Amino acid sequence: MNRSITNALLDLKKSIPSKVTLVAVSKTKSNEMILEAMHAGQIIFGENKVQELVSKYEALPKSIEWHMIGHLQTNKVRFVVPFVSLIHSVDSLKLLKEINKEASKIKRVISCLLEIKIAQEEEKHGMSVEDAKSLLDSEAFFQLKHVRVVGLMGIASFTEDESIVRSEFKKLSLAYTELKSKHRLEILSMGMSGDYKIAIEEGSTMVRVGSTIFGSR
Ligand SMILES: *Cc1c(COP(=O)(O)O)cnc(C)c1O
């Protein structure tokens, strides 16, 4: 048994309010390490690559709740829809339609978050707040009966400058509060190992933490 994963997880939980959900990001980490975290009480795990997510789902206990947190291509949607419990990274109506199509075939309703681009960095995925608003108000979205948009997700800039990170989280939090007045949203997924404390201060309800639990990659 790897005591350090257990200790890291328990320490982390002490610094996260109980109303904030912890997603343990297990990408690149072994099944043994995931089992260790499970034994320490963790149920929700996040992965960012479809193939890795599917093979871990197949190998590990079915009591795990798997979250897809990475960019998802439409041609890979069908592999995750049968078992995933939340998709954090929906960045277009096209992707949402594909998830809906695959979910309808197996009579599931998939919970999704809209990923909002809050960082300045070019390589980051996500839609604008304006696009998220018009998506949620659209007739095309209203027609989709096998997806539920339950919140927003964002990734802050990778920088030492806390004021930039905080202002990006503030922007997302503001959009969340605004959209919540009209739509039934309950999850604001923001915060990773380096910035989850700031994210929680700015209203995050779900943090995605990897290296603090499992060590650096
Ligand atoms: C890898 C990853 C995380 C976790 O990153 P850490 O810095 O290891 O905590 C969170 N969210 C997404 C989308 C990721 O890809």
The ligand as a MOL file (V3000), in Angstrom:
LIG
                    3D

  0  0  0     0  0            999 V3000
M  V30 BEGIN CTAB
M  V30 COUNTS 15 15 0 0 0
M  V30 BEGIN ATOM
M  V30 1 C -4.6940 17.2790 -15.3250 0
M  V30 2 C -5.9340 18.0700 -15.1180 0
M  V30 3 C -6.2980 18.5150 -13.8250 0
M  V30 4 C -5.4770 18.2450 -12.5830 0
M  V30 5 O -4.2300 18.8510 -12.6400 0
M  V30 6 P -3.2510 18.8890 -11.3660 0
M  V30 7 O -2.4570 20.1060 -11.5660 0
M  V30 8 O -2.4410 17.6350 -11.4260 0
M  V30 9 O -4.0890 18.9320 -10.1460 0
M  V30 10 C -7.4750 19.2460 -13.7090 0
M  V30 11 N -8.2550 19.5160 -14.7710 0
M  V30 12 C -7.9370 19.1160 -16.0110 0
M  V30 13 C -8.8450 19.4550 -17.1390 0
M  V30 14 C -6.7710 18.3670 -16.2280 0
M  V30 15 O -6.4720 17.9730 -17.4760 0
M  V30 END ATOM
M  V30 BEGIN BOND
M  V30 1 1 1 2
M  V30 2 1 2 3
M  V30 3 2 2 14
M  V30 4 1 3 4
M  V30 5 2 3 10
M  V30 6 1 4 5
M  V30 7 1 5 6
M  V30 8 2 6 7
M  V30 9 1 6 8
M  V30 10 1 6 9
M  V30 11 1 10 11
M  V30 12 2 11 12
M  V30 13 1 12 13
M  V30 14 1 12 14
M  V30 15 1 14 15
M  V30 END BOND
M  V30 END CTAB
M  END
